[in-house]
Amino acid sequence: MSYTKVDSRDVEPVGEGLRFLRDPLDCEKLGVSILDADPGWTGKEHDHAEDGQEEVYVLIDGAATVTVEGEDVELTAGEAVRIPAEATRQIHNGDTESKFVLVGASGEE
């Protein structure tokens, strides 16, 4: 088969509205996740220095702040931010529900 299709709403959340789609889509090098964040939700601070994965966070709906290396990057619906693997990042959701598409890929072959 040349493609894989999945309804993201059918994927069981791993916690607090985060649904990883990499395995259900059978991806080899690309990670895609959907995040439905409640008002005031804060994610875990982390980086991907160990696995070399850069990420792009696309805010589909709502308003949120992503702290990258201590700098607050405010996002409104339709905006995106790219974060290099070694940078720490943490999502802080605003006062309304928000929806993100989170994409990650390793630069290594």
Biopython code that builds the backbone (N, CA, C, O; Angstrom):
import numpy as np
from Bio.PDB.StructureBuilder import StructureBuilder

atoms = [
    (1, "MET", "N", (0.853, -1.181, 0.000)),
    (1, "MET", "CA", (0.000, 0.000, 0.000)),
    (1, "MET", "C", (0.895, 1.240, 0.000)),
    (1, "MET", "O", (1.928, 1.248, 0.670)),
    (2, "SER", "N", (0.525, 2.270, -0.726)),
    (2, "SER", "CA", (1.348, 3.461, -0.865)),
    (2, "SER", "C", (1.055, 4.534, 0.172)),
    (2, "SER", "O", (1.737, 5.558, 0.194)),
    (3, "TYR", "N", (0.062, 4.333, 1.030)),
    (3, "TYR", "CA", (-0.253, 5.325, 2.055)),
    (3, "TYR", "C", (-0.859, 4.639, 3.275)),
    (3, "TYR", "O", (-1.286, 3.486, 3.219)),
    (4, "THR", "N", (-0.881, 5.385, 4.376)),
    (4, "THR", "CA", (-1.526, 4.919, 5.605)),
    (4, "THR", "C", (-2.446, 6.031, 6.073)),
    (4, "THR", "O", (-2.051, 7.197, 6.093)),
    (5, "LYS", "N", (-3.663, 5.685, 6.447)),
    (5, "LYS", "CA", (-4.646, 6.665, 6.896)),
    (5, "LYS", "C", (-5.119, 6.307, 8.293)),
    (5, "LYS", "O", (-5.324, 5.135, 8.609)),
    (6, "VAL", "N", (-5.291, 7.332, 9.132)),
    (6, "VAL", "CA", (-5.803, 7.120, 10.479)),
    (6, "VAL", "C", (-6.627, 8.345, 10.878)),
    (6, "VAL", "O", (-6.320, 9.467, 10.476)),
    (7, "ASP", "N", (-7.662, 8.120, 11.664)),
    (7, "ASP", "CA", (-8.434, 9.223, 12.231)),
    (7, "ASP", "C", (-7.792, 9.544, 13.577)),
    (7, "ASP", "O", (-7.820, 8.713, 14.484)),
    (8, "SER", "N", (-7.220, 10.724, 13.720)),
    (8, "SER", "CA", (-6.506, 11.077, 14.951)),
    (8, "SER", "C", (-7.406, 11.002, 16.177)),
    (8, "SER", "O", (-6.918, 10.796, 17.289)),
    (9, "ARG", "N", (-8.698, 11.163, 15.993)),
    (9, "ARG", "CA", (-9.632, 11.088, 17.120)),
    (9, "ARG", "C", (-9.781, 9.666, 17.638)),
    (9, "ARG", "O", (-10.259, 9.458, 18.753)),
    (10, "ASP", "N", (-9.372, 8.678, 16.830)),
    (10, "ASP", "CA", (-9.438, 7.281, 17.251)),
    (10, "ASP", "C", (-8.175, 6.820, 17.979)),
    (10, "ASP", "O", (-8.130, 5.707, 18.502)),
    (11, "VAL", "N", (-7.151, 7.674, 18.013)),
    (11, "VAL", "CA", (-5.891, 7.330, 18.673)),
    (11, "VAL", "C", (-5.999, 7.687, 20.156)),
    (11, "VAL", "O", (-6.349, 8.812, 20.511)),
    (12, "GLU", "N", (-5.698, 6.729, 21.001)),
    (12, "GLU", "CA", (-5.790, 6.908, 22.453)),
    (12, "GLU", "C", (-4.758, 7.939, 22.928)),
    (12, "GLU", "O", (-3.575, 7.814, 22.614)),
    (13, "PRO", "N", (-5.196, 8.957, 23.684)),
    (13, "PRO", "CA", (-4.243, 9.948, 24.202)),
    (13, "PRO", "C", (-3.259, 9.299, 25.175)),
    (13, "PRO", "O", (-3.618, 8.400, 25.935)),
    (14, "VAL", "N", (-2.011, 9.771, 25.135)),
    (14, "VAL", "CA", (-0.998, 9.277, 26.076)),
    (14, "VAL", "C", (-1.045, 10.063, 27.368)),
    (14, "VAL", "O", (-0.436, 9.659, 28.358)),
    (15, "GLY", "N", (-1.744, 11.158, 27.378)),
    (15, "GLY", "CA", (-1.877, 11.959, 28.587)),
    (15, "GLY", "C", (-2.311, 13.361, 28.255)),
    (15, "GLY", "O", (-1.749, 14.006, 27.370)),
    (16, "GLU", "N", (-3.303, 13.829, 28.962)),
    (16, "GLU", "CA", (-3.763, 15.211, 28.881)),
    (16, "GLU", "C", (-3.937, 15.736, 27.451)),
    (16, "GLU", "O", (-3.490, 16.840, 27.140)),
    (17, "GLY", "N", (-4.579, 14.955, 26.587)),
    (17, "GLY", "CA", (-4.924, 15.438, 25.253)),
    (17, "GLY", "C", (-3.857, 15.297, 24.193)),
    (17, "GLY", "O", (-4.007, 15.852, 23.105)),
    (18, "LEU", "N", (-2.769, 14.566, 24.473)),
    (18, "LEU", "CA", (-1.679, 14.388, 23.505)),
    (18, "LEU", "C", (-1.826, 13.038, 22.825)),
    (18, "LEU", "O", (-1.828, 11.997, 23.482)),
    (19, "ARG", "N", (-1.949, 13.064, 21.488)),
    (19, "ARG", "CA", (-2.099, 11.834, 20.715)),
    (19, "ARG", "C", (-0.937, 11.712, 19.726)),
    (19, "ARG", "O", (-0.798, 12.520, 18.808)),
    (20, "PHE", "N", (-0.101, 10.680, 19.936)),
    (20, "PHE", "CA", (1.021, 10.402, 19.036)),
    (20, "PHE", "C", (0.511, 9.625, 17.832)),
    (20, "PHE", "O", (-0.172, 8.612, 17.991)),
    (21, "LEU", "N", (0.833, 10.085, 16.640)),
    (21, "LEU", "CA", (0.355, 9.436, 15.419)),
    (21, "LEU", "C", (1.442, 8.664, 14.676)),
    (21, "LEU", "O", (1.161, 8.007, 13.673)),
    (22, "ARG", "N", (2.678, 8.739, 15.159)),
    (22, "ARG", "CA", (3.792, 8.091, 14.462)),
    (22, "ARG", "C", (3.544, 6.600, 14.239)),
    (22, "ARG", "O", (3.626, 6.120, 13.109)),
    (23, "ASP", "N", (3.244, 5.875, 15.301)),
    (23, "ASP", "CA", (3.035, 4.423, 15.174)),
    (23, "ASP", "C", (1.769, 4.081, 14.394)),
    (23, "ASP", "O", (1.820, 3.234, 13.501)),
    (24, "PRO", "N", (0.615, 4.722, 14.707)),
    (24, "PRO", "CA", (-0.582, 4.386, 13.932)),
    (24, "PRO", "C", (-0.427, 4.651, 12.432)),
    (24, "PRO", "O", (-1.039, 3.968, 11.610)),
    (25, "LEU", "N", (0.398, 5.652, 12.078)),
    (25, "LEU", "CA", (0.627, 5.951, 10.663)),
    (25, "LEU", "C", (1.790, 5.149, 10.083)),
    (25, "LEU", "O", (2.064, 5.226, 8.886)),
    (26, "ASP", "N", (2.474, 4.376, 10.936)),
    (26, "ASP", "CA", (3.610, 3.561, 10.525)),
    (26, "ASP", "C", (4.734, 4.419, 9.944)),
    (26, "ASP", "O", (5.354, 4.047, 8.948)),
    (27, "CYS", "N", (4.995, 5.578, 10.576)),
    (27, "CYS", "CA", (6.067, 6.476, 10.125)),
    (27, "CYS", "C", (7.428, 5.929, 10.553)),
    (27, "CYS", "O", (7.561, 5.353, 11.633)),
    (28, "GLU", "N", (8.424, 6.110, 9.709)),
    (28, "GLU", "CA", (9.775, 5.659, 10.024)),
    (28, "GLU", "C", (10.651, 6.788, 10.546)),
    (28, "GLU", "O", (11.450, 6.563, 11.455)),
    (29, "LYS", "N", (10.526, 8.001, 9.999)),
    (29, "LYS", "CA", (11.429, 9.094, 10.342)),
    (29, "LYS", "C", (10.729, 10.351, 10.827)),
    (29, "LYS", "O", (11.390, 11.295, 11.259)),
    (30, "LEU", "N", (9.426, 10.379, 10.765)),
    (30, "LEU", "CA", (8.661, 11.583, 11.078)),
    (30, "LEU", "C", (7.699, 11.314, 12.214)),
    (30, "LEU", "O", (6.982, 10.313, 12.202)),
    (31, "GLY", "N", (7.680, 12.202, 13.197)),
    (31, "GLY", "CA", (6.720, 12.100, 14.284)),
    (31, "GLY", "C", (5.678, 13.193, 14.149)),
    (31, "GLY", "O", (6.020, 14.355, 13.933)),
    (32, "VAL", "N", (4.414, 12.833, 14.274)),
    (32, "VAL", "CA", (3.318, 13.798, 14.207)),
    (32, "VAL", "C", (2.410, 13.536, 15.402)),
    (32, "VAL", "O", (2.027, 12.397, 15.670)),
    (33, "SER", "N", (2.072, 14.610, 16.117)),
    (33, "SER", "CA", (1.186, 14.490, 17.276)),
    (33, "SER", "C", (0.151, 15.596, 17.229)),
    (33, "SER", "O", (0.377, 16.660, 16.652)),
    (34, "ILE", "N", (-0.986, 15.326, 17.845)),
    (34, "ILE", "CA", (-2.042, 16.320, 18.021)),
    (34, "ILE", "C", (-2.130, 16.585, 19.522)),
    (34, "ILE", "O", (-2.157, 15.652, 20.324)),
    (35, "LEU", "N", (-2.174, 17.857, 19.892)),
    (35, "LEU", "CA", (-2.317, 18.231, 21.289)),
    (35, "LEU", "C", (-3.547, 19.110, 21.449)),
    (35, "LEU", "O", (-3.625, 20.195, 20.873)),
    (36, "ASP", "N", (-4.506, 18.635, 22.235)),
    (36, "ASP", "CA", (-5.666, 19.429, 22.643)),
    (36, "ASP", "C", (-5.396, 19.871, 24.068)),
    (36, "ASP", "O", (-5.464, 19.066, 24.997)),
    (37, "ALA", "N", (-5.087, 21.160, 24.243)),
    (37, "ALA", "CA", (-4.684, 21.672, 25.549)),
    (37, "ALA", "C", (-5.824, 22.429, 26.218)),
    (37, "ALA", "O", (-6.434, 23.313, 25.616)),
    (38, "ASP", "N", (-6.102, 22.078, 27.455)),
    (38, "ASP", "CA", (-7.102, 22.772, 28.252)),
    (38, "ASP", "C", (-6.570, 24.143, 28.674)),
    (38, "ASP", "O", (-5.359, 24.360, 28.671)),
    (39, "PRO", "N", (-7.457, 25.066, 29.034)),
    (39, "PRO", "CA", (-7.028, 26.376, 29.514)),
    (39, "PRO", "C", (-6.058, 26.236, 30.689)),
    (39, "PRO", "O", (-6.312, 25.486, 31.631)),
    (40, "GLY", "N", (-4.947, 26.968, 30.618)),
    (40, "GLY", "CA", (-3.970, 26.971, 31.692)),
    (40, "GLY", "C", (-3.023, 25.781, 31.732)),
    (40, "GLY", "O", (-2.178, 25.708, 32.624)),
    (41, "TRP", "N", (-3.141, 24.836, 30.782)),
    (41, "TRP", "CA", (-2.298, 23.644, 30.755)),
    (41, "TRP", "C", (-0.842, 24.021, 30.487)),
    (41, "TRP", "O", (-0.559, 24.919, 29.694)),
    (42, "THR", "N", (0.076, 23.327, 31.156)),
    (42, "THR", "CA", (1.506, 23.508, 30.918)),
    (42, "THR", "C", (2.127, 22.149, 30.654)),
    (42, "THR", "O", (1.912, 21.198, 31.407)),
    (43, "GLY", "N", (2.897, 22.065, 29.583)),
    (43, "GLY", "CA", (3.565, 20.816, 29.226)),
    (43, "GLY", "C", (4.882, 20.649, 29.957)),
    (43, "GLY", "O", (5.324, 21.534, 30.689)),
    (44, "LYS", "N", (5.490, 19.517, 29.749)),
    (44, "LYS", "CA", (6.770, 19.179, 30.359)),
    (44, "LYS", "C", (7.902, 19.887, 29.612)),
    (44, "LYS", "O", (7.943, 19.868, 28.382)),
    (45, "GLU", "N", (8.806, 20.502, 30.346)),
    (45, "GLU", "CA", (9.992, 21.088, 29.712)),
    (45, "GLU", "C", (10.899, 19.941, 29.263)),
    (45, "GLU", "O", (11.147, 19.001, 30.018)),
    (46, "HIS", "N", (11.386, 20.030, 28.032)),
    (46, "HIS", "CA", (12.247, 18.974, 27.509)),
    (46, "HIS", "C", (13.076, 19.482, 26.339)),
    (46, "HIS", "O", (12.855, 20.584, 25.838)),
    (47, "ASP", "N", (14.026, 18.670, 25.913)),
    (47, "ASP", "CA", (14.772, 18.910, 24.677)),
    (47, "ASP", "C", (14.934, 17.566, 23.982)),
    (47, "ASP", "O", (14.551, 16.520, 24.507)),
    (48, "HIS", "N", (15.510, 17.624, 22.789)),
    (48, "HIS", "CA", (15.743, 16.392, 22.031)),
    (48, "HIS", "C", (17.206, 16.307, 21.599)),
    (48, "HIS", "O", (17.515, 15.792, 20.525)),
    (49, "ALA", "N", (18.107, 16.819, 22.451)),
    (49, "ALA", "CA", (19.536, 16.802, 22.125)),
    (49, "ALA", "C", (20.044, 15.381, 21.910)),
    (49, "ALA", "O", (20.893, 15.142, 21.051)),
    (50, "GLU", "N", (19.523, 14.444, 22.689)),
    (50, "GLU", "CA", (19.991, 13.066, 22.611)),
    (50, "GLU", "C", (19.624, 12.375, 21.300)),
    (50, "GLU", "O", (20.421, 11.611, 20.756)),
    (51, "ASP", "N", (18.406, 12.646, 20.788)),
    (51, "ASP", "CA", (17.975, 11.964, 19.566)),
    (51, "ASP", "C", (18.050, 12.844, 18.321)),
    (51, "ASP", "O", (17.727, 12.388, 17.224)),
    (52, "GLY", "N", (18.474, 14.111, 18.477)),
    (52, "GLY", "CA", (18.680, 14.990, 17.324)),
    (52, "GLY", "C", (17.409, 15.411, 16.610)),
    (52, "GLY", "O", (17.458, 15.774, 15.435)),
    (53, "GLN", "N", (16.270, 15.370, 17.293)),
    (53, "GLN", "CA", (14.992, 15.664, 16.639)),
    (53, "GLN", "C", (14.613, 17.135, 16.768)),
    (53, "GLN", "O", (14.387, 17.634, 17.870)),
    (54, "GLU", "N", (14.547, 17.823, 15.629)),
    (54, "GLU", "CA", (13.996, 19.177, 15.669)),
    (54, "GLU", "C", (12.482, 19.055, 15.597)),
    (54, "GLU", "O", (11.948, 18.069, 15.091)),
    (55, "GLU", "N", (11.794, 20.081, 16.116)),
    (55, "GLU", "CA", (10.343, 20.048, 16.130)),
    (55, "GLU", "C", (9.771, 21.343, 15.576)),
    (55, "GLU", "O", (10.400, 22.400, 15.631)),
    (56, "VAL", "N", (8.553, 21.229, 15.037)),
    (56, "VAL", "CA", (7.765, 22.385, 14.637)),
    (56, "VAL", "C", (6.433, 22.262, 15.356)),
    (56, "VAL", "O", (5.770, 21.226, 15.295)),
    (57, "TYR", "N", (6.051, 23.334, 16.040)),
    (57, "TYR", "CA", (4.756, 23.401, 16.710)),
    (57, "TYR", "C", (3.879, 24.354, 15.924)),
    (57, "TYR", "O", (4.231, 25.522, 15.758)),
    (58, "VAL", "N", (2.747, 23.878, 15.439)),
    (58, "VAL", "CA", (1.792, 24.699, 14.704)),
    (58, "VAL", "C", (0.548, 24.843, 15.584)),
    (58, "VAL", "O", (-0.089, 23.850, 15.936)),
    (59, "LEU", "N", (0.210, 26.082, 15.936)),
    (59, "LEU", "CA", (-0.989, 26.329, 16.733)),
    (59, "LEU", "C", (-2.161, 26.488, 15.778)),
    (59, "LEU", "O", (-2.220, 27.456, 15.019)),
    (60, "ILE", "N", (-3.087, 25.550, 15.811)),
    (60, "ILE", "CA", (-4.234, 25.550, 14.916)),
    (60, "ILE", "C", (-5.348, 26.443, 15.450)),
    (60, "ILE", "O", (-6.005, 27.153, 14.688)),
    (61, "ASP", "N", (-5.557, 26.401, 16.774)),
    (61, "ASP", "CA", (-6.645, 27.149, 17.381)),
    (61, "ASP", "C", (-6.242, 27.551, 18.793)),
    (61, "ASP", "O", (-5.594, 26.775, 19.495)),
    (62, "GLY", "N", (-6.618, 28.757, 19.218)),
    (62, "GLY", "CA", (-6.347, 29.216, 20.570)),
    (62, "GLY", "C", (-5.185, 30.196, 20.620)),
    (62, "GLY", "O", (-4.842, 30.830, 19.622)),
    (63, "ALA", "N", (-4.587, 30.307, 21.800)),
    (63, "ALA", "CA", (-3.430, 31.167, 22.038)),
    (63, "ALA", "C", (-2.567, 30.493, 23.091)),
    (63, "ALA", "O", (-3.079, 29.973, 24.082)),
    (64, "ALA", "N", (-1.254, 30.501, 22.877)),
    (64, "ALA", "CA", (-0.348, 29.822, 23.799)),
    (64, "ALA", "C", (1.026, 30.473, 23.723)),
    (64, "ALA", "O", (1.315, 31.257, 22.819)),
    (65, "THR", "N", (1.856, 30.131, 24.686)),
    (65, "THR", "CA", (3.242, 30.570, 24.711)),
    (65, "THR", "C", (4.123, 29.331, 24.742)),
    (65, "THR", "O", (3.855, 28.389, 25.488)),
    (66, "VAL", "N", (5.168, 29.333, 23.932)),
    (66, "VAL", "CA", (6.156, 28.274, 23.979)),
    (66, "VAL", "C", (7.445, 28.915, 24.480)),
    (66, "VAL", "O", (7.960, 29.851, 23.868)),
    (67, "THR", "N", (7.959, 28.410, 25.591)),
    (67, "THR", "CA", (9.219, 28.920, 26.119)),
    (67, "THR", "C", (10.342, 28.104, 25.496)),
    (67, "THR", "O", (10.422, 26.890, 25.685)),
    (68, "VAL", "N", (11.220, 28.794, 24.743)),
    (68, "VAL", "CA", (12.344, 28.153, 24.065)),
    (68, "VAL", "C", (13.621, 28.747, 24.636)),
    (68, "VAL", "O", (13.891, 29.937, 24.474)),
    (69, "GLU", "N", (14.410, 27.902, 25.310)),
    (69, "GLU", "CA", (15.656, 28.358, 25.925)),
    (69, "GLU", "C", (15.439, 29.592, 26.795)),
    (69, "GLU", "O", (16.253, 30.516, 26.779)),
    (70, "GLY", "N", (14.350, 29.610, 27.551)),
    (70, "GLY", "CA", (14.060, 30.708, 28.460)),
    (70, "GLY", "C", (13.373, 31.907, 27.832)),
    (70, "GLY", "O", (13.002, 32.840, 28.544)),
    (71, "GLU", "N", (13.195, 31.907, 26.525)),
    (71, "GLU", "CA", (12.524, 33.019, 25.834)),
    (71, "GLU", "C", (11.084, 32.633, 25.512)),
    (71, "GLU", "O", (10.831, 31.589, 24.911)),
    (72, "ASP", "N", (10.148, 33.483, 25.917)),
    (72, "ASP", "CA", (8.736, 33.230, 25.652)),
    (72, "ASP", "C", (8.370, 33.640, 24.229)),
    (72, "ASP", "O", (8.577, 34.784, 23.827)),
    (73, "VAL", "N", (7.823, 32.689, 23.475)),
    (73, "VAL", "CA", (7.380, 32.923, 22.110)),
    (73, "VAL", "C", (5.862, 32.794, 22.111)),
    (73, "VAL", "O", (5.329, 31.692, 22.241)),
    (74, "GLU", "N", (5.169, 33.918, 21.966)),
    (74, "GLU", "CA", (3.712, 33.893, 21.969)),
    (74, "GLU", "C", (3.200, 33.499, 20.595)),
    (74, "GLU", "O", (3.674, 33.989, 19.570)),
    (75, "LEU", "N", (2.208, 32.592, 20.595)),
    (75, "LEU", "CA", (1.618, 32.115, 19.342)),
    (75, "LEU", "C", (0.115, 32.359, 19.360)),
    (75, "LEU", "O", (-0.545, 32.208, 20.388)),
    (76, "THR", "N", (-0.409, 32.739, 18.200)),
    (76, "THR", "CA", (-1.844, 32.799, 17.994)),
    (76, "THR", "C", (-2.177, 31.820, 16.878)),
    (76, "THR", "O", (-1.284, 31.340, 16.180)),
    (77, "ALA", "N", (-3.464, 31.524, 16.708)),
    (77, "ALA", "CA", (-3.894, 30.533, 15.723)),
    (77, "ALA", "C", (-3.282, 30.815, 14.354)),
    (77, "ALA", "O", (-3.333, 31.940, 13.857)),
    (78, "GLY", "N", (-2.707, 29.782, 13.757)),
    (78, "GLY", "CA", (-2.104, 29.881, 12.440)),
    (78, "GLY", "C", (-0.599, 30.084, 12.469)),
    (78, "GLY", "O", (0.055, 29.978, 11.431)),
    (79, "GLU", "N", (-0.038, 30.372, 13.630)),
    (79, "GLU", "CA", (1.408, 30.601, 13.719)),
    (79, "GLU", "C", (2.132, 29.311, 14.088)),
    (79, "GLU", "O", (1.559, 28.400, 14.685)),
    (80, "ALA", "N", (3.417, 29.259, 13.711)),
    (80, "ALA", "CA", (4.241, 28.080, 13.968)),
    (80, "ALA", "C", (5.615, 28.514, 14.451)),
    (80, "ALA", "O", (6.070, 29.620, 14.160)),
    (81, "VAL", "N", (6.265, 27.636, 15.186)),
    (81, "VAL", "CA", (7.633, 27.881, 15.642)),
    (81, "VAL", "C", (8.442, 26.605, 15.433)),
    (81, "VAL", "O", (7.978, 25.506, 15.736)),
    (82, "ARG", "N", (9.668, 26.767, 14.908)),
    (82, "ARG", "CA", (10.600, 25.640, 14.745)),
    (82, "ARG", "C", (11.587, 25.690, 15.896)),
    (82, "ARG", "O", (12.095, 26.755, 16.249)),
    (83, "ILE", "N", (11.854, 24.529, 16.478)),
    (83, "ILE", "CA", (12.727, 24.454, 17.637)),
    (83, "ILE", "C", (13.841, 23.443, 17.352)),
    (83, "ILE", "O", (13.559, 22.279, 17.067)),
    (84, "PRO", "N", (15.116, 23.882, 17.428)),
    (84, "PRO", "CA", (16.212, 22.943, 17.185)),
    (84, "PRO", "C", (16.285, 21.882, 18.287)),
    (84, "PRO", "O", (15.815, 22.095, 19.404)),
    (85, "ALA", "N", (16.870, 20.761, 17.958)),
    (85, "ALA", "CA", (16.895, 19.605, 18.859)),
    (85, "ALA", "C", (17.462, 19.928, 20.237)),
    (85, "ALA", "O", (16.912, 19.482, 21.244)),
    (86, "GLU", "N", (18.534, 20.682, 20.303)),
    (86, "GLU", "CA", (19.225, 20.901, 21.568)),
    (86, "GLU", "C", (18.564, 21.952, 22.470)),
    (86, "GLU", "O", (18.947, 22.087, 23.632)),
    (87, "ALA", "N", (17.587, 22.691, 21.956)),
    (87, "ALA", "CA", (16.930, 23.749, 22.729)),
    (87, "ALA", "C", (15.857, 23.172, 23.655)),
    (87, "ALA", "O", (15.100, 22.284, 23.263)),
    (88, "THR", "N", (15.798, 23.689, 24.893)),
    (88, "THR", "CA", (14.704, 23.302, 25.779)),
    (88, "THR", "C", (13.448, 24.008, 25.315)),
    (88, "THR", "O", (13.494, 25.123, 24.794)),
    (89, "ARG", "N", (12.303, 23.325, 25.517)),
    (89, "ARG", "CA", (11.018, 23.894, 25.114)),
    (89, "ARG", "C", (9.936, 23.440, 26.081)),
    (89, "ARG", "O", (10.003, 22.351, 26.652)),
    (90, "GLN", "N", (8.933, 24.305, 26.253)),
    (90, "GLN", "CA", (7.800, 23.997, 27.112)),
    (90, "GLN", "C", (6.602, 24.808, 26.643)),
    (90, "GLN", "O", (6.707, 26.014, 26.421)),
    (91, "ILE", "N", (5.459, 24.137, 26.494)),
    (91, "ILE", "CA", (4.218, 24.801, 26.074)),
    (91, "ILE", "C", (3.439, 25.258, 27.300)),
    (91, "ILE", "O", (3.268, 24.505, 28.258)),
    (92, "HIS", "N", (2.968, 26.504, 27.257)),
    (92, "HIS", "CA", (2.094, 27.067, 28.280)),
    (92, "HIS", "C", (0.835, 27.531, 27.554)),
    (92, "HIS", "O", (0.871, 28.497, 26.792)),
    (93, "ASN", "N", (-0.272, 26.842, 27.792)),
    (93, "ASN", "CA", (-1.506, 27.219, 27.103)),
    (93, "ASN", "C", (-2.117, 28.457, 27.745)),
    (93, "ASN", "O", (-1.914, 28.724, 28.929)),
    (94, "GLY", "N", (-2.869, 29.210, 26.942)),
    (94, "GLY", "CA", (-3.524, 30.427, 27.410)),
    (94, "GLY", "C", (-4.821, 30.140, 28.148)),
    (94, "GLY", "O", (-4.995, 29.073, 28.736)),
    (95, "ASP", "N", (-5.724, 31.107, 28.107)),
    (95, "ASP", "CA", (-6.969, 31.052, 28.876)),
    (95, "ASP", "C", (-8.102, 30.303, 28.189)),
    (95, "ASP", "O", (-9.174, 30.141, 28.773)),
    (96, "THR", "N", (-7.885, 29.841, 26.956)),
    (96, "THR", "CA", (-8.908, 29.088, 26.239)),
    (96, "THR", "C", (-8.319, 27.762, 25.772)),
    (96, "THR", "O", (-7.105, 27.565, 25.828)),
    (97, "GLU", "N", (-9.170, 26.859, 25.315)),
    (97, "GLU", "CA", (-8.668, 25.605, 24.753)),
    (97, "GLU", "C", (-7.852, 25.901, 23.505)),
    (97, "GLU", "O", (-8.170, 26.818, 22.748)),
    (98, "SER", "N", (-6.800, 25.121, 23.297)),
    (98, "SER", "CA", (-5.959, 25.274, 22.113)),
    (98, "SER", "C", (-5.732, 23.926, 21.467)),
    (98, "SER", "O", (-5.816, 22.887, 22.122)),
    (99, "LYS", "N", (-5.442, 23.950, 20.170)),
    (99, "LYS", "CA", (-5.109, 22.727, 19.430)),
    (99, "LYS", "C", (-3.809, 22.969, 18.675)),
    (99, "LYS", "O", (-3.670, 23.941, 17.932)),
    (100, "PHE", "N", (-2.862, 22.060, 18.884)),
    (100, "PHE", "CA", (-1.571, 22.093, 18.214)),
    (100, "PHE", "C", (-1.410, 20.877, 17.311)),
    (100, "PHE", "O", (-1.972, 19.814, 17.576)),
    (101, "VAL", "N", (-0.641, 21.044, 16.250)),
    (101, "VAL", "CA", (-0.052, 19.933, 15.522)),
    (101, "VAL", "C", (1.437, 20.034, 15.813)),
    (101, "VAL", "O", (2.055, 21.068, 15.556)),
    (102, "LEU", "N", (2.012, 18.968, 16.345)),
    (102, "LEU", "CA", (3.436, 18.915, 16.703)),
    (102, "LEU", "C", (4.124, 17.952, 15.744)),
    (102, "LEU", "O", (3.696, 16.808, 15.587)),
    (103, "VAL", "N", (5.186, 18.419, 15.110)),
    (103, "VAL", "CA", (5.884, 17.607, 14.122)),
    (103, "VAL", "C", (7.355, 17.546, 14.496)),
    (103, "VAL", "O", (7.958, 18.572, 14.811)),
    (104, "GLY", "N", (7.936, 16.354, 14.465)),
    (104, "GLY", "CA", (9.341, 16.191, 14.774)),
    (104, "GLY", "C", (10.007, 15.246, 13.808)),
    (104, "GLY", "O", (9.410, 14.269, 13.355)),
    (105, "ALA", "N", (11.268, 15.551, 13.492)),
    (105, "ALA", "CA", (12.032, 14.687, 12.608)),
    (105, "ALA", "C", (13.504, 14.786, 12.953)),
    (105, "ALA", "O", (13.995, 15.844, 13.348)),
    (106, "SER", "N", (14.183, 13.701, 12.803)),
    (106, "SER", "CA", (15.617, 13.676, 13.035)),
    (106, "SER", "C", (16.340, 14.116, 11.778)),
    (106, "SER", "O", (15.960, 13.735, 10.671)),
    (107, "GLY", "N", (17.367, 14.905, 11.944)),
    (107, "GLY", "CA", (18.166, 15.349, 10.807)),
    (107, "GLY", "C", (19.157, 14.313, 10.368)),
    (107, "GLY", "O", (19.813, 14.488, 9.341)),
    (108, "GLU", "N", (19.293, 13.222, 11.121)),
    (108, "GLU", "CA", (20.264, 12.181, 10.817)),
    (108, "GLU", "C", (19.688, 11.175, 9.831)),
    (108, "GLU", "O", (18.491, 10.887, 9.859)),
    (109, "GLU", "N", (20.517, 10.654, 8.980)),
    (109, "GLU", "CA", (20.111, 9.615, 8.012)),
    (109, "GLU", "C", (20.260, 8.255, 8.625)),
    (109, "GLU", "O", (19.971, 7.249, 7.977)),
]
sb = StructureBuilder()
sb.init_structure("model")
sb.init_model(0)
sb.init_chain("A")
sb.init_seg("    ")
for serial, (resi, resn, name, xyz) in enumerate(atoms, 1):
    if name == "N":
        sb.init_residue(resn, " ", resi, " ")
    sb.init_atom(name, np.array(xyz, "f"), 0.0, 1.0, " ", f" {name:<3s}", serial, name[0])
structure = sb.get_structure()
